[in-house]
Amino acid sequence: MSAIGKGSLSLRKKDVTTQKSIGVGFTKVVFAHKATGGESSINLNSLSTPSELSSQGFVQPSPSTLTGLNIYFYRRNLTLISSLRGVLMDFLSYTVASNTLIKLSGFTLEPNEIIVGVVDPMPRNELLVVDGEAIAATGELAVGVTDFAVGTPFETNKYPTQQIGAVKVYRNGLLQARCEGNSLVNDGNYIEVPVSGGLGSLIRFKTAPVNQADNIIVTSNGAYFERPSASMMANIEALGGQLDKVVEVLSDVSGQPETYFQANPSQVDLRQFGDRVIALEQNKEDKYSIPFQTKTLPSNISVNTSDITSLRFNSLQVGKRYRVTAQVSVVAGDNAGRFLAHHNGNTILRVENQPTGAGPNARFVQTGVAVFTATASTVVFSFTVLSVATLEGSGAFDTTWVMLEELPQHEPTTQWT
């Protein structure tokens, strides 16, 4: 099967470790060089065509064709054969130094020795495979110090006629200008200190901080590129082939069909989706249920009380909507009492009682309901004796109690006109 789906074209070949780059519609390129003796390298731009081969119809590829092979990036596609030594081994007998230069290792060519190079089929275009790496460095420039280490090499004095190069430099949030010609004697704020090969990793400012350190930010002006040591496509293709092989083994070991591990989507993806749906179903109570809590007044209250602690609700979440319900029971025969619910200094519920009745068990019971959006974490209840009044409490629901409910799906509307 393929790593990209059952029935799709797989990139895996029999020998994954020696797999080459994808080749569709391309032919092999063969070049040859006849040595004069003593050469330690082969330059594709100055090949000497062997007469022994040209007499048999061999035609040397053009310089543009050889350069377009990009053998530095696709070195796995290159095979070198010596008329005296046989097949040469990469990294042992030679190294690919660039797209046009092959350096020999440990020997030089003998007079009239013929080297034949064979480049396997591969995609050829104007784009070279590269690794991109953005430069980002932050830090402080200490008092009295002018040098700031970036840590990542970059091309120095790029765009020499401009006052900005491969990197942008900010000092205390202000974009700095590179000195003209990358020289401290010219106008500007800093220079890029070169090390070797046109690269550097140090910014040198004209002036050092005096009283306190300055904040420095260095970012790439575009992208910084590194040449890879081998074909990325070949590596990706090899990984795809290895994954296909892993799938075969997993199928045998687990007893699951190969389609269980395939993409577009895989059975694993489908199972993860199903698990997510089940989890949502199991946890829907967290979203759609209405949490509530009820508290009862444990004993009678006959005096003014600003905070009835046994009825207090704590740990409300600011921004959520709540409903508070209160059943207030006052002993019959009393004159009047006032029961209030307070939230963040505001009265959100009010119940006043004027009891009437007869007998030792007579009482006056009244209920109040209020909905509010929390702006603080507590709801406090108070009782005020307006004349002679007793707030009745017994710890049971037939006297005074309060209830707080969270309303997760409670939204105001104007649709009921």
Secondary structure as UniProt FT lines:
FT   TURN            3..4
FT   TURN            6..7
FT   HELIX           16..18
FT   STRAND          29..34
FT   STRAND          41..43
FT   HELIX           44..46
FT   HELIX           51..54
FT   TURN            55..57
FT   HELIX           63..67
FT   TURN            68..69
FT   TURN            71..73
FT   HELIX           75..77
FT   STRAND          78..82
FT   TURN            83..85
FT   STRAND          86..88
FT   TURN            91..93
FT   STRAND          94..96
FT   STRAND          101..104
FT   TURN            111..112
FT   STRAND          114..119
FT   STRAND          131..133
FT   STRAND          136..141
FT   TURN            143..144
FT   STRAND          147..155
FT   TURN            156..157
FT   TURN            160..161
FT   STRAND          167..171
FT   TURN            172..173
FT   STRAND          174..175
FT   HELIX           180..182
FT   TURN            184..185
FT   STRAND          190..193
FT   TURN            197..198
FT   STRAND          199..205
FT   STRAND          214..220
FT   STRAND          224..226
FT   HELIX           232..254
FT   HELIX           258..260
FT   HELIX           267..283
FT   HELIX           285..288
FT   STRAND          292..296
FT   HELIX           309..311
FT   TURN            318..319
FT   STRAND          321..331
FT   TURN            332..333
FT   STRAND          337..343
FT   TURN            344..345
FT   STRAND          346..353
FT   TURN            360..361
FT   STRAND          363..373
FT   STRAND          379..385
FT   TURN            397..398
FT   STRAND          401..406
FT   TURN            408..409
//
